[in-house]
Amino acid sequence: METIAKPQKWGIGSMAFFISIFATMFTFTSYNDISVGEFLLGKIGVVFPTAIISLILFCLSIAIAYKYRSHRLAKTGKIIAMIFILLTTILLIISLL
């Protein structure tokens, strides 16, 4: 007998995916030799490392996905965030050497 899976709903947990994508673009997407994050921060007059802000956004994404794990795209957002936290951390360590 087949059980019908309850469809996942869109909600706050779905934002984990979109926050992860934004944080990825914030750090790793560049235009004219400047990252999107540096451009956005420059427009509002903030001088802060984009890698730190993206790590904060990735951690926020993981926290949201953990709390609302039954929402659509929450697990995907959490996985993307964990991969890019690892990648960003490795790149930060390499740049400090």
Secondary structure, DSSP 8 states (H G I E B T S, - for coil): ----------SGGGHHHHHHHHHHHHHH-EETTEEHHHHHHHHHT----HHHHHHHHHHHHHHHHHHTTTSTTHHHHHHHHHHHHHHHHHHHHHHH-
